[in-house]
Amino acid sequence: MIINLTAHTINEVTTGTAIPPSGRVVRAKPVTRKSAEFCGFPIFTSSLNSIEGLPEPEEGVMYIVSALVLGALPDRKDLLAPGNVLRDENNRPVGCVGFRSNL
């Protein structure tokens, strides 16, 4: 089973499958702090403070999350993020080709 934990329908184009949002959304909470200055410009560093709304792993379940959440949790093998994004002529996302994972 695949559960979409994003706010958007995920259209996977190679199979023609539309995966609607589940109603639960996982959010990454970034923290930004000034880390340096260069030529008088402030330089900021961002890191993730927490991930909110992600369920515990469940046998036989994969969760679709954002690429940011996927990257922040490299030990979670049950997460998927949309693969290469396809865009329309107005540069709006219309679907993805497969998924990315930490497998």
WOWOSUL-V645529 format. One record per backbone hydrogen bond with DSSP energy under -0.5 kcal/mol. CO is the residue of the C=O (numbers start at 1). NH is the residue of the N-H. E is the energy in kcal/mol with one decimal. If there is no record, write none. Layout:
BEGIN
CO:NH:E + CO:NH:E
END
This chain:
BEGIN
1:62:-2.5 + 3:5:-0.8 + 3:64:-2.9 + 4:22:-2.4 + 5:26:-2.4 + 9:11:-0.6 + 10:12:-0.8 + 10:19:-2.9 + 11:13:-0.7 + 11:96:-2.9 + 12:16:-1.1 + 12:17:-1.4 + 17:12:-3.0 + 17:19:-0.5 + 18:20:-0.7 + 19:10:-2.5 + 27:52:-3.3 + 28:30:-0.8 + 29:49:-3.5 + 29:50:-1.0 + 31:47:-2.3 + 33:45:-2.8 + 36:43:-3.0 + 38:41:-2.4 + 41:38:-2.4 + 43:35:-3.0 + 43:36:-1.6 + 45:33:-2.4 + 47:31:-3.4 + 47:49:-0.5 + 50:29:-3.1 + 52:27:-2.5 + 53:55:-0.6 + 58:61:-2.0 + 62:3:-2.7 + 63:65:-0.5 + 63:80:-3.0 + 64:5:-2.5 + 66:70:-2.5 + 67:71:-2.5 + 68:72:-1.5 + 69:73:-1.0 + 70:73:-0.8 + 73:76:-1.8 + 75:77:-0.9 + 76:79:-0.6 + 78:63:-3.0 + 79:102:-0.6 + 80:65:-3.3 + 81:100:-3.1 + 84:97:-2.2 + 86:94:-3.0 + 86:95:-1.3 + 88:91:-2.2 + 92:88:-2.5 + 95:86:-3.3 + 96:13:-2.6 + 96:98:-0.8 + 97:84:-0.8 + 98:83:-2.6 + 100:81:-1.9
END
